[in-house]
Amino acid sequence: MKFLSAIKEDLPQTLQIIAEAQAYLATQHIKQWQNGYPNKKVILNDLENNESFVVKSDDSVQIATAMFSTRTEPTYANIEGQWLTKENATYGVIHRMAVSEKSRGTGIAKFIFKHCENLLKQNSIRSMRIDTHEDNLGMQTLLKKLGYNFCGVIYLDNNDKRLAYEKLI
Protein backbone atom coordinates (compact mmCIF):
# COMPACT_ATOMS: atom_id res chain seq x y z
CA MET A 1 0.00 0.00 0.00
CA LYS A 2 1.01 3.58 -0.62
CA PHE A 3 0.01 6.76 1.27
CA LEU A 4 0.04 9.58 -1.28
CA SER A 5 -0.90 13.22 -1.68
CA ALA A 6 -4.14 13.28 -3.62
CA ILE A 7 -4.38 14.79 -7.07
CA LYS A 8 -7.47 16.11 -8.84
CA GLU A 9 -7.76 12.85 -10.83
CA ASP A 10 -8.37 11.04 -7.52
CA LEU A 11 -11.52 13.11 -6.87
CA PRO A 12 -14.16 10.78 -8.42
CA GLN A 13 -12.92 7.74 -6.47
CA THR A 14 -12.54 9.84 -3.29
CA LEU A 15 -16.18 10.91 -3.59
CA GLN A 16 -17.23 7.29 -4.22
CA ILE A 17 -15.37 6.10 -1.09
CA ILE A 18 -16.99 8.88 0.95
CA ALA A 19 -20.43 7.89 -0.37
CA GLU A 20 -19.75 4.28 0.68
CA ALA A 21 -18.73 5.50 4.16
CA GLN A 22 -21.86 7.63 4.44
CA ALA A 23 -24.01 4.62 3.56
CA TYR A 24 -22.14 2.45 6.07
CA LEU A 25 -22.58 5.01 8.87
CA ALA A 26 -26.30 5.16 8.06
CA THR A 27 -26.60 1.36 8.42
CA GLN A 28 -24.97 1.72 11.85
CA HIS A 29 -27.53 4.41 12.79
CA ILE A 30 -24.72 6.97 13.17
CA LYS A 31 -25.82 10.46 12.18
CA GLN A 32 -22.28 11.47 11.21
CA TRP A 33 -21.93 12.51 7.53
CA GLN A 34 -25.66 12.17 6.89
CA ASN A 35 -26.27 15.80 5.88
CA GLY A 36 -24.36 15.97 2.59
CA TYR A 37 -20.98 16.47 4.25
CA PRO A 38 -18.28 15.94 3.19
CA ASN A 39 -19.04 17.01 -0.36
CA LYS A 40 -17.14 17.79 -3.55
CA LYS A 41 -16.54 21.42 -2.55
CA VAL A 42 -14.96 20.38 0.77
CA ILE A 43 -12.71 17.79 -0.89
CA LEU A 44 -11.66 20.27 -3.59
CA ASN A 45 -10.70 22.70 -0.82
CA ASP A 46 -8.60 19.93 0.81
CA LEU A 47 -6.90 19.33 -2.55
CA GLU A 48 -6.18 23.05 -3.04
CA ASN A 49 -4.64 23.20 0.45
CA ASN A 50 -2.51 20.08 -0.21
CA GLU A 51 -4.28 18.37 2.70
CA SER A 52 -6.00 15.58 0.80
CA PHE A 53 -4.40 12.14 0.86
CA VAL A 54 -5.24 8.75 -0.60
CA VAL A 55 -4.21 5.19 0.04
CA LYS A 56 -3.63 3.12 -3.06
CA SER A 57 -3.16 -0.63 -3.22
CA ASP A 58 0.00 -2.10 -4.71
CA ASP A 59 -1.84 -2.26 -8.05
CA SER A 60 -2.66 1.49 -7.80
CA VAL A 61 -6.35 1.16 -6.90
CA GLN A 62 -7.53 3.88 -4.52
CA ILE A 63 -8.87 2.26 -1.36
CA ALA A 64 -9.04 5.13 1.15
CA THR A 65 -9.01 8.88 1.61
CA ALA A 66 -8.23 11.29 4.43
CA MET A 67 -7.59 14.94 5.13
CA PHE A 68 -4.44 15.60 7.16
CA SER A 69 -3.23 19.01 8.27
CA THR A 70 -1.06 20.78 10.80
CA ARG A 71 -3.08 23.98 10.58
CA THR A 72 -4.97 25.02 13.69
CA GLU A 73 -8.47 23.53 13.81
CA PRO A 74 -10.84 26.37 14.84
CA THR A 75 -13.40 24.05 16.46
CA TYR A 76 -10.68 22.78 18.82
CA ALA A 77 -10.24 26.20 20.46
CA ASN A 78 -13.07 25.51 22.90
CA ILE A 79 -13.17 22.13 24.58
CA GLU A 80 -15.25 20.88 27.47
CA GLY A 81 -12.26 19.16 29.02
CA GLN A 82 -8.57 19.68 28.36
CA TRP A 83 -6.14 18.85 25.56
CA LEU A 84 -2.90 17.11 26.49
CA THR A 85 -0.87 19.90 24.87
CA LYS A 86 -1.06 23.65 25.38
CA GLU A 87 -3.69 25.73 23.64
CA ASN A 88 -1.15 27.30 21.25
CA ALA A 89 0.62 24.01 20.44
CA THR A 90 1.16 22.91 16.86
CA TYR A 91 -0.57 19.57 16.22
CA GLY A 92 -1.70 17.33 13.43
CA VAL A 93 -5.34 16.64 12.69
CA ILE A 94 -7.07 13.98 10.61
CA HIS A 95 -10.54 14.59 9.19
CA ARG A 96 -12.70 13.01 6.51
CA MET A 97 -11.07 9.60 6.69
CA ALA A 98 -12.91 6.89 4.78
CA VAL A 99 -12.02 3.40 3.57
CA SER A 100 -13.61 1.75 0.53
CA GLU A 101 -16.32 -0.77 1.21
CA LYS A 102 -14.21 -3.65 -0.18
CA SER A 103 -11.22 -2.74 2.00
CA ARG A 104 -13.01 -2.05 5.27
CA GLY A 105 -11.68 -3.98 8.27
CA THR A 106 -8.24 -4.65 6.81
CA GLY A 107 -6.16 -2.22 8.88
CA ILE A 108 -6.13 0.66 6.42
CA ALA A 109 -7.31 3.25 8.97
CA LYS A 110 -4.43 2.22 11.25
CA PHE A 111 -2.09 2.52 8.23
CA ILE A 112 -3.31 6.10 7.66
CA PHE A 113 -2.81 7.05 11.31
CA LYS A 114 0.72 5.64 11.35
CA HIS A 115 1.69 7.54 8.20
CA CYS A 116 0.28 10.81 9.52
CA GLU A 117 1.99 10.29 12.87
CA ASN A 118 5.29 9.67 11.05
CA LEU A 119 4.85 12.94 9.12
CA LEU A 120 4.43 14.71 12.46
CA LYS A 121 7.58 13.07 13.86
CA GLN A 122 9.56 14.14 10.78
CA ASN A 123 8.48 17.72 11.41
CA SER A 124 9.03 17.63 15.20
CA ILE A 125 5.32 18.07 15.93
CA ARG A 126 4.45 16.27 19.11
CA SER A 127 0.73 15.60 18.99
CA MET A 128 -2.24 14.55 16.87
CA ARG A 129 -5.80 15.57 17.60
CA ILE A 130 -8.96 14.07 16.18
CA ASP A 131 -12.67 14.12 16.88
CA THR A 132 -15.45 11.68 16.19
CA HIS A 133 -19.20 11.31 16.59
CA GLU A 134 -20.29 9.97 19.96
CA ASP A 135 -22.07 7.05 18.26
CA ASN A 136 -19.06 6.08 16.13
CA LEU A 137 -17.91 3.29 18.42
CA GLY A 138 -15.67 1.76 15.75
CA MET A 139 -13.56 4.92 15.52
CA GLN A 140 -13.51 5.32 19.30
CA THR A 141 -12.23 1.75 19.68
CA LEU A 142 -9.55 2.33 17.04
CA LEU A 143 -8.42 5.56 18.72
CA LYS A 144 -8.04 3.80 22.07
CA LYS A 145 -6.10 0.92 20.45
CA LEU A 146 -3.74 3.44 18.85
CA GLY A 147 -3.05 5.20 22.16
CA TYR A 148 -5.28 8.25 21.78
CA ASN A 149 -6.59 9.81 24.98
CA PHE A 150 -10.13 11.10 25.38
CA CYS A 151 -9.79 14.80 26.22
CA GLY A 152 -13.36 16.10 26.22
CA VAL A 153 -16.11 17.39 23.97
CA ILE A 154 -15.94 19.94 21.17
CA TYR A 155 -18.72 21.40 19.06
CA LEU A 156 -18.58 21.88 15.31
CA ASP A 157 -19.62 25.13 13.64
CA ASN A 158 -23.15 23.72 13.23
CA ASN A 159 -23.21 22.90 16.98
CA ASP A 160 -22.90 19.12 16.49
CA LYS A 161 -21.19 17.46 19.44
CA ARG A 162 -17.96 15.51 18.90
CA LEU A 163 -15.69 13.53 21.20
CA ALA A 164 -12.15 14.90 21.13
CA TYR A 165 -8.97 12.81 21.38
CA GLU A 166 -5.27 13.56 21.40
CA LYS A 167 -2.08 11.50 21.28
CA LEU A 168 1.41 12.61 22.14
CA ILE A 169 3.75 11.58 19.33
C-alpha positions in Angstrom: 0.0 0.0 0.0 1.0 3.6 -0.6 0.0 6.8 1.3 0.0 9.6 -1.3 -0.9 13.2 -1.7 -4.1 13.3 -3.6 -4.4 14.8 -7.1 -7.5 16.1 -8.8 -7.8 12.9 -10.8 -8.4 11.0 -7.5 -11.5 13.1 -6.9 -14.2 10.8 -8.4 -12.9 7.7 -6.5 -12.5 9.8 -3.3 -16.2 10.9 -3.6 -17.2 7.3 -4.2 -15.4 6.1 -1.1 -17.0 8.9 1.0 -20.4 7.9 -0.4 -19.7 4.3 0.7 -18.7 5.5 4.2 -21.9 7.6 4.4 -24.0 4.6 3.6 -22.1 2.4 6.1 -22.6 5.0 8.9 -26.3 5.2 8.1 -26.6 1.4 8.4 -25.0 1.7 11.9 -27.5 4.4 12.8 -24.7 7.0 13.2 -25.8 10.5 12.2 -22.3 11.5 11.2 -21.9 12.5 7.5 -25.7 12.2 6.9 -26.3 15.8 5.9 -24.4 16.0 2.6 -21.0 16.5 4.3 -18.3 15.9 3.2 -19.0 17.0 -0.4 -17.1 17.8 -3.6 -16.5 21.4 -2.5 -15.0 20.4 0.8 -12.7 17.8 -0.9 -11.7 20.3 -3.6 -10.7 22.7 -0.8 -8.6 19.9 0.8 -6.9 19.3 -2.6 -6.2 23.0 -3.0 -4.6 23.2 0.5 -2.5 20.1 -0.2 -4.3 18.4 2.7 -6.0 15.6 0.8 -4.4 12.1 0.9 -5.2 8.8 -0.6 -4.2 5.2 0.0 -3.6 3.1 -3.1 -3.2 -0.6 -3.2 0.0 -2.1 -4.7 -1.8 -2.3 -8.0 -2.7 1.5 -7.8 -6.4 1.2 -6.9 -7.5 3.9 -4.5 -8.9 2.3 -1.4 -9.0 5.1 1.2 -9.0 8.9 1.6 -8.2 11.3 4.4 -7.6 14.9 5.1 -4.4 15.6 7.2 -3.2 19.0 8.3 -1.1 20.8 10.8 -3.1 24.0 10.6 -5.0 25.0 13.7 -8.5 23.5 13.8 -10.8 26.4 14.8 -13.4 24.0 16.5 -10.7 22.8 18.8 -10.2 26.2 20.5 -13.1 25.5 22.9 -13.2 22.1 24.6 -15.2 20.9 27.5 -12.3 19.2 29.0 -8.6 19.7 28.4 -6.1 18.9 25.6 -2.9 17.1 26.5 -0.9 19.9 24.9 -1.1 23.7 25.4 -3.7 25.7 23.6 -1.2 27.3 21.3 0.6 24.0 20.4 1.2 22.9 16.9 -0.6 19.6 16.2 -1.7 17.3 13.4 -5.3 16.6 12.7 -7.1 14.0 10.6 -10.5 14.6 9.2 -12.7 13.0 6.5 -11.1 9.6 6.7 -12.9 6.9 4.8 -12.0 3.4 3.6 -13.6 1.8 0.5 -16.3 -0.8 1.2 -14.2 -3.7 -0.2 -11.2 -2.7 2.0 -13.0 -2.0 5.3 -11.7 -4.0 8.3 -8.2 -4.6 6.8 -6.2 -2.2 8.9 -6.1 0.7 6.4 -7.3 3.2 9.0 -4.4 2.2 11.3 -2.1 2.5 8.2 -3.3 6.1 7.7 -2.8 7.0 11.3 0.7 5.6 11.3 1.7 7.5 8.2 0.3 10.8 9.5 2.0 10.3 12.9 5.3 9.7 11.1 4.9 12.9 9.1 4.4 14.7 12.5 7.6 13.1 13.9 9.6 14.1 10.8 8.5 17.7 11.4 9.0 17.6 15.2 5.3 18.1 15.9 4.5 16.3 19.1 0.7 15.6 19.0 -2.2 14.5 16.9 -5.8 15.6 17.6 -9.0 14.1 16.2 -12.7 14.1 16.9 -15.5 11.7 16.2 -19.2 11.3 16.6 -20.3 10.0 20.0 -22.1 7.0 18.3 -19.1 6.1 16.1 -17.9 3.3 18.4 -15.7 1.8 15.7 -13.6 4.9 15.5 -13.5 5.3 19.3 -12.2 1.7 19.7 -9.5 2.3 17.0 -8.4 5.6 18.7 -8.0 3.8 22.1 -6.1 0.9 20.5 -3.7 3.4 18.9 -3.1 5.2 22.2 -5.3 8.3 21.8 -6.6 9.8 25.0 -10.1 11.1 25.4 -9.8 14.8 26.2 -13.4 16.1 26.2 -16.1 17.4 24.0 -15.9 19.9 21.2 -18.7 21.4 19.1 -18.6 21.9 15.3 -19.6 25.1 13.6 -23.2 23.7 13.2 -23.2 22.9 17.0 -22.9 19.1 16.5 -21.2 17.5 19.4 -18.0 15.5 18.9 -15.7 13.5 21.2 -12.2 14.9 21.1 -9.0 12.8 21.4 -5.3 13.6 21.4 -2.1 11.5 21.3 1.4 12.6 22.1 3.7 11.6 19.3 
